[in-house]
Amino acid sequence: MAGFRKFEDILAWQKARHSTRLVYQATAKGVFARDFDLRGQIRRASISIMANIAEGFGRRSDKEFANFINIAHGSATEVQSHLYVALDLGYVGNENFKVLYELMDEICRMLYALGQKLK
């Protein structure tokens, strides 16, 4: 299974865990905290990255693992899209947007590389 002993060893999962904490912090204050729809959606998408990496790792084959990595990649780009809505509505500032967006971008690159390795 791609040389990992446990899903916590996967750097992309570690980064996703960190990003989820940052998403929760960003959505816990101000008007963002009161926009239940967007707040919930971006949180679920962020959690989905971690969950799909872990679930894919728990599958019996590299092919299945690669499929879940692909789903996690989609969730990371979903977070990026939601970040634009949050920026446009003034829920996050430019700096917070940039940090979160670039972290998602890094996770996407890691997931792409892992997916290629699994194929």
PyMOL commands that set and color helices and strands:
alter all, ss='L'
color gray80, all
select helices_A, chain A and resi 7-9+11-27+30-34+36-57+62-88+94-118
alter helices_A, ss='H'
color red, helices_A
deselect
rebuild
show_as cartoon
